[in-house]
Every structure is written in C-alpha cells, then in structure tokens.
Amino acid sequence: MAFGRSERRSRPATADPMTLKILVAGGFGVGKTTLVGAVSEIKPLRTEERLTEAGRPVDDLDGVTGKSTTTVAMDFGRITLSERLTLYLFGTPGQERFWFLWDELALGALGAVVLADTRRLADSFAAIDYFERRGLPFTVAVNCFDGADRYAVETVQDALDLDPEVPVMLCDARHKDSARDVLIAVVQHAMRLGARRREPALP
C-alpha cells in the first residue's frame, strides 16, 4: 500500500433520505380517501363515519348521492417513491364543519393535491383559496369519475381562475399509477418553487 493511500475506494456521497408531507384536499366526496388508499404501501388510517339524518342540513350530497360515509379527521398513508424519498400523505376532511383541522394538518407540509370533480368544480375553491393564502404549493388533479364531463386542463384552469404556474392534470384516484403520478407532480412543482424562492434577487 502506498504511503498515505487507502486500499478502499472512495464512495460517492449520497444525499440523506427524505420524508416529505403532502396533503390531499378537495371538496366532499371528491375521492381523497380513495386516492390515499390506492397509493399507500401501508394499510391507510381512515377516520370515516357513516352519514346520518342529523347531518343532512349541512352535508351537501348533490352529485354524490351514493356516498354513505365521510372523513371526520384525516386519512393517512405512506408511499416510497425511491430509496431517498418517502411521502407521508394526509387526506383532509372535505366538509366545512371539519375545516378547523386543516391548520394542524398543514403544519410542515411540502405541498398539496387539490382533487377536483368537474360536476362540482366550485367545491374546489375553498382548498385552492386556503393553499394560496398560506403560500403552499399545490397541484390540481381532476378526478375522472365515470359519467362526468371531461374537459381540457386549460378549461379547468380557467374555470378555477388558477395562476398559470399551478399544474393541472387528469387522474383516476382509484388507480395506483395515476395517483402516484399526481404525487410526483406535486413534489416536482413544490421543489421548483422552493429553488426559485432561494435564488438571490438580481441587483
């Protein structure tokens, strides 16, 4: 062995593994629980309760008449995207009476998915407004329900009055690969915005 030299080959430095928090938000019955369940590699935590007659005055079932349960706290799941990146998914409750939980769920989040249903696009406004006010990066994913109208993403972007930089994509929340693509898009969008915010301002 030459003096001062090791026989061990130097190994390239690797980045530390990251665990990131992503919110899945949107209106009542838009598919948040379905998306988290479809993509999670662990058995998802769900806090669903049956809808009751007492809730009829406050639970708008227009367009989702077949829905019999609702999330009352959150959904939780986990997906490993690579050896270095794992996502913790937190599905928010969609009904207005549970919105007070959003602030707690949003703490430490990198970004969010806003699921949308073309039959009830207006139900997406509350989540969009919330994330815009907090400055939290988000992607809008149009859940393609059977029988729902299919619109071009540009049409949805205009209807929701989104900033042109906000990604809009079509998805099927029931399918793992489709849900995974949505989550990857959120991470990429959030990291692009984060890198831009760290760039020094030009004199």
C-alpha positions in Angstrom: 0.0 0.0 0.0 1.4 3.4 -1.0 2.0 5.8 2.0 -1.0 7.9 2.8 -3.2 6.0 0.4 -6.1 3.6 1.4 -6.9 0.5 -0.5 -10.5 1.3 0.0 -12.1 3.1 -3.0 -13.8 6.3 -2.1 -17.6 6.1 -2.3 -19.6 8.8 -3.9 -21.5 10.9 -1.4 -25.2 10.2 -1.3 -28.0 12.5 -0.1 -29.7 11.7 3.1 -33.2 10.0 2.7 -36.0 12.5 2.9 -39.5 12.1 4.3 -42.0 14.7 3.0 -45.5 15.5 4.0 -48.2 16.0 1.3 -51.8 17.0 1.9 -54.7 15.6 -0.2 -57.5 18.1 -0.1 -60.7 19.0 -2.0 -64.5 19.0 -1.7 -66.7 16.5 -0.1 -66.8 13.2 -2.0 -64.2 14.1 -4.5 -62.0 11.0 -3.9 -59.4 11.9 -1.3 -59.8 8.8 0.8 -59.8 6.7 -2.4 -56.5 8.3 -3.7 -54.7 7.8 -0.4 -55.9 4.2 -0.2 -55.0 3.4 -3.8 -51.4 4.6 -3.5 -50.5 3.8 0.1 -48.0 0.9 0.7 -49.3 0.5 4.2 -52.9 -0.1 5.4 -54.2 3.5 5.4 -55.5 5.1 8.6 -59.1 6.2 8.0 -61.4 8.2 10.2 -64.7 7.6 8.3 -68.1 7.8 9.9 -71.5 7.0 8.4 -73.6 9.9 7.3 -76.7 10.4 9.4 -80.1 12.1 9.1 -78.9 14.7 11.6 -76.2 15.8 9.1 -78.5 16.2 6.1 -79.0 20.0 6.6 -75.2 20.6 6.4 -74.0 17.8 4.2 -74.5 18.7 0.5 -74.9 15.4 -1.3 -75.7 16.9 -4.7 -73.6 14.9 -7.2 -72.5 12.3 -4.7 -75.9 10.8 -3.6 -74.3 7.3 -3.3 -71.9 8.4 -0.7 -72.6 6.9 2.8 -69.5 7.8 4.8 -67.4 10.9 5.4 -63.9 11.6 6.8 -64.2 13.3 10.1 -60.5 13.9 11.0 -58.0 12.7 8.3 -56.7 9.9 6.1 -53.1 8.8 6.4 -50.9 6.8 4.1 -47.3 6.4 3.0 -45.6 5.8 -0.3 -41.9 5.3 -1.0 -41.1 6.9 -4.4 -37.4 6.0 -4.3 -34.6 4.9 -2.0 -34.2 8.5 -0.9 -37.8 9.8 -0.9 -40.8 8.8 1.1 -44.1 10.7 1.2 -46.5 10.8 4.2 -50.0 11.5 2.9 -52.6 13.4 4.9 -56.1 13.5 3.5 -58.1 16.4 4.8 -61.8 16.3 5.7 -63.9 17.8 2.9 -66.9 19.1 4.9 -66.9 22.7 6.0 -67.6 21.8 9.7 -64.3 20.0 9.9 -62.1 22.7 8.2 -60.7 23.7 11.6 -58.5 20.7 11.4 -56.7 21.9 8.2 -54.3 24.2 10.0 -52.9 21.3 12.1 -52.7 19.0 9.1 -50.9 21.7 7.0 -48.0 22.2 9.5 -44.8 21.1 7.9 -46.3 20.1 4.6 -44.2 20.5 1.4 -47.3 20.8 -0.8 -50.8 19.6 -1.6 -53.0 17.9 -4.1 -56.4 19.6 -4.7 -58.7 16.9 -6.1 -61.5 18.3 -8.3 -64.7 16.9 -9.8 -65.9 18.6 -13.0 -69.5 18.1 -11.7 -68.8 20.2 -8.6 -65.8 22.4 -9.6 -66.9 25.1 -7.1 -66.2 22.7 -4.3 -62.5 23.1 -5.0 -62.4 26.8 -4.3 -62.1 26.5 -0.5 -59.0 24.3 -0.8 -57.4 26.5 -3.5 -58.0 29.7 -1.6 -56.6 28.1 1.6 -53.3 27.0 0.0 -52.9 30.2 -2.0 -53.3 32.2 1.3 -50.7 30.0 3.0 -48.3 30.1 0.1 -48.3 26.3 0.0 -47.5 24.9 -3.5 -50.3 22.7 -4.9 -51.4 20.8 -7.9 -55.0 20.4 -9.1 -55.9 16.9 -10.1 -59.2 16.4 -11.9 -60.6 13.0 -10.7 -62.2 11.4 -13.8 -65.4 10.0 -12.4 -67.4 7.7 -14.6 -70.0 9.7 -16.4 -68.5 13.1 -15.6 -67.7 15.6 -18.3 -64.1 15.5 -19.5 -62.6 18.9 -20.1 -59.2 20.0 -21.3 -56.9 21.0 -18.4 -56.8 24.6 -19.8 -60.6 24.8 -19.4 -60.4 23.6 -15.8 -57.5 26.1 -15.1 -59.6 29.0 -16.5 -62.8 27.9 -14.6 -60.9 27.7 -11.3 -59.0 31.0 -12.1 -55.7 29.4 -11.3 -52.3 31.0 -11.6 -50.8 29.7 -14.9 -47.9 28.1 -12.9 -50.3 25.8 -11.0 -50.1 22.4 -12.6 -53.5 20.8 -13.6 -53.7 17.2 -14.6 -56.3 14.4 -15.1 -56.3 11.4 -12.9 -58.2 8.3 -11.7 -57.9 8.3 -7.9 -58.7 4.5 -7.9 -55.6 3.6 -9.8 -52.2 3.5 -8.0 -50.1 4.6 -11.0 -52.4 7.5 -11.7 -52.4 8.6 -8.1 -48.6 8.2 -7.9 -48.1 10.5 -11.0 -50.2 13.2 -9.2 -48.0 13.0 -6.1 -44.8 13.1 -8.2 -46.1 16.3 -9.9 -46.8 17.9 -6.5 -43.2 17.2 -5.3 -41.7 18.5 -8.5 -43.8 21.6 -8.5 -43.0 22.4 -4.8 -39.3 21.8 -5.3 -39.2 24.1 -8.4 -40.9 26.9 -6.5 -38.6 26.3 -3.5 -35.5 26.5 -5.6 -36.8 29.7 -7.2 -37.5 31.4 -3.9 -33.9 30.6 -2.7 -32.4 32.3 -5.8 -30.8 35.6 -4.9 -32.6 38.6 -6.2 -30.8 40.4 -9.1 -29.5 43.9 -8.2 
